[in-house]
């Protein structure tokens, strides 16, 4: 199993970024995928989740209306489109999936910094 995130970077407040997570080693379309983030000194928090087929999504209150999770099962990739970014969105962003035997698999993370 491998999850590889990309797309992070430095962006000004109000800006946008799109994160990608490309998966391999499992039946990607069969599993929900999630994005988490961890800011310095804080616990890792769930940002968004999407079902295996992509028809159901869920978001943390803090990003509702600003972030959009999507997936392309043909490319084994899940995305996080982030708009209206705020300094408090600064964090390392991780993608994750939970296997059928309840084991969590994480990517290495991608840094997002929102600063002027």
MDAnalysis code that builds the backbone (N, CA, C; Angstrom):
import MDAnalysis as mda
import numpy as np

u = mda.Universe.empty(348, n_residues=116, atom_resindex=np.repeat(np.arange(116), 3), trajectory=True)
u.add_TopologyAttr("name", ["N", "CA", "C"] * 116)
u.add_TopologyAttr("resid", np.arange(1, 117))
u.add_TopologyAttr("resname", ["UNK", "UNK", "UNK", "UNK", "UNK", "UNK", "UNK", "UNK", "UNK", "UNK", "UNK", "UNK", "UNK", "UNK", "UNK", "UNK", "UNK", "UNK", "UNK", "UNK", "UNK", "UNK", "UNK", "UNK", "UNK", "UNK", "UNK", "UNK", "UNK", "UNK", "UNK", "UNK", "UNK", "UNK", "UNK", "UNK", "UNK", "UNK", "UNK", "UNK", "UNK", "UNK", "UNK", "UNK", "UNK", "UNK", "UNK", "UNK", "UNK", "UNK", "UNK", "UNK", "UNK", "UNK", "UNK", "UNK", "UNK", "UNK", "UNK", "UNK", "UNK", "UNK", "UNK", "UNK", "UNK", "UNK", "UNK", "UNK", "UNK", "UNK", "UNK", "UNK", "UNK", "UNK", "UNK", "UNK", "UNK", "UNK", "UNK", "UNK", "UNK", "UNK", "UNK", "UNK", "UNK", "UNK", "UNK", "UNK", "UNK", "UNK", "UNK", "UNK", "UNK", "UNK", "UNK", "UNK", "UNK", "UNK", "UNK", "UNK", "UNK", "UNK", "UNK", "UNK", "UNK", "UNK", "UNK", "UNK", "UNK", "UNK", "UNK", "UNK", "UNK", "UNK", "UNK", "UNK"])
u.atoms.positions = np.array([
    [0.847, -1.187, 0.000],
    [0.000, 0.000, 0.000],
    [0.884, 1.240, 0.000],
    [0.533, 2.174, -0.854],
    [1.300, 3.429, -0.882],
    [0.353, 4.579, -1.190],
    [0.511, 5.655, -0.414],
    [-0.227, 6.885, -0.621],
    [0.783, 8.013, -0.760],
    [0.694, 8.779, -1.839],
    [1.650, 9.852, -2.087],
    [0.902, 11.155, -2.327],
    [1.083, 12.100, -1.396],
    [0.450, 13.409, -1.529],
    [1.344, 14.379, -2.284],
    [0.718, 15.341, -2.921],
    [1.443, 16.409, -3.597],
    [0.542, 17.627, -3.695],
    [1.145, 18.760, -4.062],
    [0.368, 19.962, -4.311],
    [0.442, 21.025, -3.237],
    [1.107, 20.732, -2.138],
    [1.221, 21.729, -1.086],
    [2.143, 22.870, -1.494],
    [2.186, 23.883, -0.639],
    [3.052, 25.017, -0.916],
    [2.693, 26.215, -0.084],
    [3.264, 27.348, -0.464],
    [3.007, 28.616, 0.215],
    [1.989, 29.407, -0.604],
    [0.957, 29.893, 0.078],
    [-0.092, 30.652, -0.598],
    [-0.521, 31.799, 0.305],
    [-0.941, 32.891, -0.300],
    [-1.404, 34.036, 0.474],
    [-2.818, 33.796, 0.991],
    [-3.182, 34.447, 2.079],
    [-4.569, 34.345, 2.558],
    [-5.553, 34.703, 1.450],
    [-6.619, 33.911, 1.368],
    [-7.600, 34.088, 0.301],
    [-7.304, 33.305, -0.952],
    [-6.125, 32.718, -1.021],
    [-5.722, 31.965, -2.194],
    [-6.261, 30.546, -2.212],
    [-5.834, 29.811, -3.238],
    [-6.317, 28.443, -3.439],
    [-5.156, 27.502, -3.706],
    [-5.369, 26.246, -3.365],
    [-4.446, 25.161, -3.686],
    [-5.264, 23.905, -3.938],
    [-4.720, 23.014, -4.756],
    [-5.324, 21.697, -4.918],
    [-4.305, 20.634, -4.551],
    [-4.651, 19.842, -3.565],
    [-3.814, 18.722, -3.153],
    [-4.255, 17.452, -3.879],
    [-3.295, 16.591, -4.141],
    [-3.563, 15.294, -4.754],
    [-2.964, 14.198, -3.891],
    [-3.602, 13.047, -3.912],
    [-3.080, 11.858, -3.229],
    [-3.280, 10.684, -4.169],
    [-2.193, 10.126, -4.633],
    [-2.249, 8.982, -5.536],
    [-1.962, 7.708, -4.766],
    [-2.853, 6.732, -4.955],
    [-2.797, 5.494, -4.174],
    [-2.409, 4.314, -5.035],
    [-1.810, 3.324, -4.406],
    [-1.498, 2.071, -5.081],
    [-1.465, 0.954, -4.052],
    [-1.658, -0.285, -4.548],
    [-1.538, -1.440, -3.679],
    [-2.835, -1.945, -3.079],
    [-3.949, -1.334, -3.438],
    [-5.242, -1.817, -2.954],
    [-6.309, -1.391, -3.962],
    [-7.524, -1.926, -3.762],
    [-8.631, -1.638, -4.670],
    [-9.204, -0.261, -4.331],
    [-8.625, 0.739, -4.936],
    [-8.893, 2.131, -4.564],
    [-10.383, 2.465, -4.548],
    [-11.106, 2.089, -5.569],
    [-12.510, 2.495, -5.684],
    [-13.411, 1.840, -4.645],
    [-12.907, 0.840, -3.943],
    [-13.714, 0.130, -2.956],
    [-13.710, 0.812, -1.589],
    [-12.866, 1.812, -1.426],
    [-12.670, 2.380, -0.095],
    [-12.905, 3.881, -0.052],
    [-13.511, 4.320, 1.063],
    [-13.555, 5.741, 1.350],
    [-12.132, 6.258, 1.568],
    [-11.936, 7.502, 1.247],
    [-10.642, 8.145, 1.456],
    [-10.846, 9.427, 2.260],
    [-9.860, 9.768, 3.044],
    [-9.968, 10.954, 3.890],
    [-8.721, 11.821, 3.781],
    [-8.934, 13.095, 4.031],
    [-7.835, 14.042, 4.219],
    [-7.833, 14.476, 5.685],
    [-6.662, 14.487, 6.268],
    [-6.446, 14.987, 7.615],
    [-5.410, 16.105, 7.542],
    [-5.308, 16.853, 8.620],
    [-4.241, 17.840, 8.722],
    [-3.757, 17.938, 10.168],
    [-2.503, 18.356, 10.286],
    [-1.920, 18.546, 11.610],
    [-1.100, 19.826, 11.620],
    [-1.539, 20.750, 12.447],
    [-0.821, 22.006, 12.616],
    [0.197, 21.859, 13.748],
    [1.225, 22.685, 13.757],
    [2.250, 22.597, 14.815],
    [1.620, 22.697, 16.200],
    [1.956, 21.744, 17.057],
    [1.467, 21.767, 18.419],
    [0.038, 21.325, 18.604],
    [-0.587, 20.855, 17.529],
    [-1.986, 20.436, 17.607],
    [-2.135, 18.987, 17.190],
    [-3.266, 18.410, 17.572],
    [-3.545, 17.034, 17.175],
    [-3.979, 16.984, 15.705],
    [-3.764, 15.832, 15.114],
    [-4.208, 15.623, 13.741],
    [-5.730, 15.636, 13.717],
    [-6.315, 16.332, 12.748],
    [-7.766, 16.441, 12.669],
    [-8.278, 16.044, 11.286],
    [-9.476, 15.467, 11.285],
    [-10.122, 15.074, 10.048],
    [-10.631, 16.321, 9.320],
    [-10.322, 16.397, 8.035],
    [-10.739, 17.530, 7.213],
    [-11.923, 17.159, 6.329],
    [-11.818, 16.042, 5.621],
    [-12.876, 15.659, 4.686],
    [-12.764, 14.177, 4.361],
    [-13.912, 13.584, 4.010],
    [-13.980, 12.170, 3.632],
    [-14.857, 12.033, 2.405],
    [-14.500, 11.092, 1.547],
    [-15.305, 10.810, 0.359],
    [-15.496, 9.302, 0.254],
    [-16.684, 8.886, -0.129],
    [-16.976, 7.465, -0.269],
    [-16.239, 6.882, -1.470],
    [-16.249, 5.545, -1.546],
    [-15.513, 4.871, -2.604],
    [-15.959, 5.271, -4.003],
    [-17.264, 5.416, -4.169],
    [-17.800, 5.813, -5.457],
    [-17.802, 7.299, -5.699],
    [-17.536, 8.063, -4.652],
    [-17.483, 9.516, -4.773],
    [-18.809, 10.221, -4.568],
    [-19.869, 9.458, -4.308],
    [-21.182, 10.078, -4.215],
    [-21.506, 10.695, -2.874],
    [-20.692, 10.424, -1.869],
    [-20.937, 10.947, -0.534],
    [-19.680, 11.600, 0.011],
    [-19.841, 12.795, 0.539],
    [-18.710, 13.520, 1.115],
    [-19.106, 14.092, 2.474],
    [-18.092, 14.376, 3.267],
    [-18.317, 14.951, 4.587],
    [-17.136, 15.853, 4.909],
    [-17.415, 16.948, 5.631],
    [-16.381, 17.944, 5.890],
    [-16.390, 18.380, 7.353],
    [-15.226, 18.768, 7.819],
    [-15.152, 19.427, 9.117],
    [-15.827, 20.794, 9.006],
    [-16.411, 21.223, 10.106],
    [-17.094, 22.516, 10.101],
    [-16.159, 23.649, 9.685],
    [-14.903, 23.533, 10.074],
    [-13.942, 24.608, 9.823],
    [-13.621, 24.814, 8.342],
    [-13.914, 23.812, 7.503],
    [-13.592, 23.930, 6.070],
    [-14.830, 23.855, 5.185],
    [-15.979, 23.592, 5.779],
    [-17.225, 23.478, 5.015],
    [-17.438, 24.734, 4.164],
    [-17.704, 24.522, 2.897],
    [-17.943, 25.643, 1.997],
    [-16.693, 26.228, 1.363],
    [-15.527, 25.839, 1.870],
    [-14.259, 26.342, 1.309],
    [-13.443, 25.243, 0.638],
    [-13.533, 24.036, 1.156],
    [-12.770, 22.905, 0.620],
    [-13.724, 21.934, -0.072],
    [-13.209, 21.277, -1.109],
    [-13.978, 20.259, -1.810],
    [-13.116, 19.024, -2.018],
    [-13.603, 17.878, -1.550],
    [-12.918, 16.618, -1.770],
    [-13.550, 15.928, -2.975],
    [-12.703, 15.331, -3.805],
    [-13.186, 14.607, -4.977],
    [-12.209, 13.470, -5.270],
    [-12.591, 12.598, -6.190],
    [-11.709, 11.488, -6.536],
    [-11.905, 11.109, -7.991],
    [-10.842, 10.559, -8.551],
    [-10.860, 9.997, -9.889],
    [-10.408, 8.549, -9.753],
    [-11.360, 7.635, -9.762],
    [-11.014, 6.236, -9.535],
    [-10.223, 5.638, -10.693],
    [-10.341, 6.210, -11.871],
    [-9.549, 5.737, -13.001],
    [-8.062, 6.054, -12.806],
    [-7.785, 7.088, -12.015],
    [-6.397, 7.500, -11.765],
    [-5.938, 7.134, -10.355],
    [-6.795, 6.463, -9.583],
    [-6.456, 6.105, -8.195],
    [-6.008, 7.337, -7.403],
    [-6.708, 8.427, -7.592],
    [-6.296, 9.691, -6.991],
    [-7.473, 10.374, -6.303],
    [-7.209, 10.916, -5.132],
    [-8.174, 11.727, -4.411],
    [-7.610, 13.140, -4.313],
    [-8.492, 14.120, -4.411],
    [-8.092, 15.519, -4.428],
    [-8.716, 16.282, -3.267],
    [-8.062, 17.373, -2.910],
    [-8.647, 18.321, -1.972],
    [-8.442, 19.717, -2.560],
    [-9.529, 20.280, -3.066],
    [-9.486, 21.643, -3.582],
    [-9.755, 22.593, -2.421],
    [-8.810, 23.478, -2.178],
    [-8.900, 24.393, -1.042],
    [-8.980, 25.821, -1.560],
    [-10.013, 26.533, -1.169],
    [-10.182, 27.928, -1.568],
    [-10.342, 28.796, -0.326],
    [-10.272, 30.105, -0.530],
    [-10.410, 31.061, 0.579],
    [-9.541, 30.657, 1.758],
    [-8.309, 30.320, 1.474],
    [-7.422, 29.814, 2.520],
    [-7.126, 30.877, 3.565],
    [-6.985, 30.402, 4.789],
    [-6.741, 31.250, 5.950],
    [-5.438, 30.828, 6.621],
    [-4.814, 31.724, 7.367],
    [-3.586, 31.328, 8.073],
    [-3.792, 30.104, 8.966],
    [-4.966, 29.947, 9.529],
    [-5.221, 28.794, 10.392],
    [-5.354, 27.476, 9.627],
    [-5.345, 27.536, 8.307],
    [-5.317, 26.309, 7.510],
    [-3.892, 25.767, 7.351],
    [-2.928, 26.526, 7.823],
    [-1.536, 26.080, 7.747],
    [-1.348, 24.788, 8.523],
    [-0.827, 23.775, 7.847],
    [-0.671, 22.455, 8.455],
    [-0.004, 21.523, 7.454],
    [0.368, 20.361, 7.953],
    [0.727, 19.260, 7.054],
    [-0.558, 18.494, 6.768],
    [-0.828, 18.265, 5.497],
    [-2.038, 17.579, 5.071],
    [-1.694, 16.141, 4.655],
    [-2.485, 15.206, 5.173],
    [-2.270, 13.790, 4.921],
    [-3.519, 13.158, 4.323],
    [-3.322, 12.211, 3.427],
    [-4.455, 11.386, 3.025],
    [-4.366, 10.051, 3.754],
    [-5.519, 9.433, 3.912],
    [-5.601, 8.198, 4.673],
    [-6.702, 7.311, 4.155],
    [-6.470, 5.990, 4.223],
    [-7.589, 5.082, 4.060],
    [-7.516, 4.006, 5.128],
    [-8.674, 3.468, 5.459],
    [-8.777, 2.404, 6.447],
    [-9.153, 1.126, 5.729],
    [-8.355, 0.086, 5.934],
    [-8.586, -1.171, 5.247],
    [-9.793, -1.915, 5.825],
    [-10.144, -3.007, 5.179],
    [-11.272, -3.816, 5.638],
    [-11.000, -4.414, 7.014],
    [-9.730, -4.561, 7.390],
    [-9.398, -5.074, 8.728],
    [-9.017, -3.958, 9.688],
    [-9.499, -2.746, 9.369],
    [-9.390, -1.579, 10.256],
    [-7.969, -1.092, 10.480],
    [-7.075, -1.354, 9.544],
    [-5.740, -0.775, 9.629],
    [-5.710, 0.524, 8.832],
    [-5.159, 1.561, 9.437],
    [-5.056, 2.853, 8.775],
    [-3.730, 2.966, 8.025],
    [-3.825, 3.477, 6.805],
    [-2.644, 3.732, 5.988],
    [-2.593, 5.231, 5.689],
    [-1.400, 5.803, 5.864],
    [-1.199, 7.240, 5.706],
    [-0.145, 7.527, 4.650],
    [-0.318, 8.683, 4.008],
    [0.746, 9.182, 3.161],
    [1.789, 9.907, 3.998],
    [2.791, 10.460, 3.310],
    [3.883, 11.127, 4.012],
    [3.549, 12.569, 4.367],
    [2.490, 13.081, 3.774],
    [2.050, 14.438, 4.056],
    [2.626, 15.462, 3.099],
    [1.891, 16.575, 2.968],
    [2.354, 17.698, 2.158],
    [2.068, 18.990, 2.929],
    [3.057, 19.860, 2.975],
    [2.959, 21.074, 3.783],
    [2.158, 22.144, 3.050],
    [1.195, 22.716, 3.750],
    [0.456, 23.881, 3.252],
    [0.707, 25.032, 4.210],
    [1.195, 26.139, 3.691],
    [1.452, 27.323, 4.503],
    [0.687, 28.498, 3.907],
    [-0.151, 29.106, 4.735],
    [-0.946, 30.257, 4.311],
    [-0.413, 31.484, 5.044],
    [0.225, 32.350, 4.291],
    [0.875, 33.501, 4.911],
    [1.088, 34.599, 3.872],
    [1.026, 35.824, 4.346],
    [1.314, 36.957, 3.453],
    [2.780, 37.350, 3.556],
])
